[in-house]
Amino acid sequence: MLPLAVVSLLLWALIVHKLVTLKALYRPTKSEDHMVRVLDNAGHAVLSGVQGQLIREFFRRRSGDAQLDSHIVDEASMAVSHPLERGLTLIGVLAAIAPLLGLLGTVVGMIATFNSIAVFGTGNARAMAGGISEALITTQTGLLIAIPGLYMRNFLQRRAGNLKHQVESLALTLKRQLAHGGEL
């Protein structure tokens, strides 16, 4: 049961960390054209969330050459998007490991039950039932860890995907603006 407890604690620590991180980056989506106009009128400091990160990264690296700036937008987009999905694979792996650890605990418990049957015989059915029941608790615990863990991984993956879409959409708008000779 100790390995299951460690996996559960690590899994939920990662989930809470990722929830907080993604929530801090989430801002209601505005029209990208409106964002570019905001840039033209008020500068890039007014933007927040992942869009603001993209704009800040772009302005930090921009060259003034429209073609080179288009590539800089792509690089800035990747730099902002990459961390969004960081840690999701580990959350999925931990959620997948939990029922396997539970099953391992069940197998170990069943082996111990059958060893006691071999030593003491089958005269005490209650003792055997208690041992089998105790062995199955680890599988149940593993499933109780895995099911919400997998749900949260998928939830976080959708949230990260939405944020990544916002970054890509704004990057496309910036590239379009640069291609048409628009000043940022």
SVG drawing of the C-alpha trace seen along z (x, -y; Angstrom):
<svg xmlns="http://www.w3.org/2000/svg" viewBox="-15 -54 32 83">
<polyline fill="none" stroke="black" stroke-width="0.4" points="0.0,0.0 2.9,-2.4 3.8,-2.5 0.2,-3.3 0.2,-6.1 3.4,-7.6 2.0,-7.4 -1.2,-9.0 0.5,-11.9 2.8,-12.5 0.0,-12.3 -2.2,-14.8 0.7,-17.1 1.4,-17.3 -2.3,-17.7 -2.7,-20.6 0.5,-22.2 -0.7,-21.9 -4.2,-23.2 -2.7,-26.3 -0.2,-26.9 -2.8,-26.6 -5.3,-28.7 -2.8,-31.5 -2.2,-31.4 -5.9,-31.3 -7.5,-34.6 -10.8,-34.9 -10.1,-34.8 -10.3,-38.1 -10.4,-38.6 -6.8,-38.5 -7.5,-41.6 -8.5,-43.4 -5.3,-42.3 -3.2,-43.6 -5.1,-46.9 -4.4,-47.0 -0.7,-46.5 -0.8,-49.3 -2.5,-51.7 -1.3,-50.8 1.8,-48.6 2.2,-45.0 2.2,-45.5 -1.6,-45.3 -1.9,-41.7 -1.8,-38.8 -1.9,-35.0 -0.4,-33.0 -1.2,-35.7 0.8,-38.2 3.6,-35.8 3.7,-35.4 3.7,-39.1 6.3,-39.8 8.6,-37.0 8.1,-38.4 8.9,-42.0 11.9,-40.9 13.4,-39.1 12.0,-41.1 14.4,-42.3 12.4,-44.8 12.6,-42.7 9.1,-41.3 10.3,-38.0 12.7,-37.4 10.0,-38.5 7.6,-36.0 10.1,-33.2 10.5,-34.9 6.8,-34.6 7.0,-30.9 9.8,-30.4 8.1,-32.5 4.9,-30.5 6.8,-27.3 8.6,-28.7 5.2,-29.7 3.3,-26.5 5.9,-23.9 5.6,-24.3 1.8,-24.1 1.9,-20.3 4.9,-19.7 4.1,-17.2 1.0,-15.7 2.8,-12.6 4.0,-12.0 0.5,-12.5 -0.8,-9.9 2.0,-7.4 1.3,-7.7 -2.4,-7.2 -1.7,-4.1 0.8,-2.7 -1.7,-2.9 -4.0,0.1 -0.9,2.1 0.6,1.6 -2.8,2.5 -2.9,5.7 0.6,6.5 -0.5,6.1 -3.4,8.4 -1.1,11.1 1.2,10.8 -1.7,11.1 -3.2,14.1 0.2,15.8 0.4,15.2 -3.2,16.6 -2.3,19.7 0.9,20.2 -1.1,20.1 -3.6,22.6 -0.6,24.9 0.7,24.6 -2.5,24.7 -4.9,26.4 -8.4,25.2 -10.1,25.7 -10.6,22.0 -12.7,20.5 -13.0,17.1 -9.3,16.7 -9.0,17.4 -11.8,15.0 -10.3,12.3 -6.9,12.8 -8.5,12.7 -10.5,9.6 -7.5,7.9 -5.6,8.7 -8.3,7.2 -8.3,3.9 -5.0,2.9 -6.6,3.4 -9.6,1.3 -7.2,-1.4 -5.3,-1.4 -8.4,-1.9 -9.6,-4.7 -6.4,-6.5 -6.3,-5.8 -9.8,-6.8 -9.8,-10.4 -6.1,-10.7 -6.9,-9.8 -9.9,-12.1 -7.8,-15.0 -5.0,-14.2 -7.5,-14.4 -9.1,-17.6 -5.6,-19.2 -4.7,-18.1 -7.8,-19.8 -7.1,-23.0 -3.5,-23.0 -4.7,-22.4 -7.1,-25.3 -4.3,-27.6 -2.0,-26.3 -4.8,-27.0 -4.9,-30.6 -1.2,-31.0 -1.3,-29.5 -4.2,-31.7 -2.5,-34.9 0.7,-33.8 -1.1,-33.4 -2.7,-36.8 0.7,-38.4 2.3,-36.7 -0.6,-37.8 -0.1,-41.4 3.6,-41.2 3.1,-39.8 0.7,-42.7 3.2,-45.2 1.4,-46.1 3.4,-47.7 3.3,-46.1"/>
</svg>
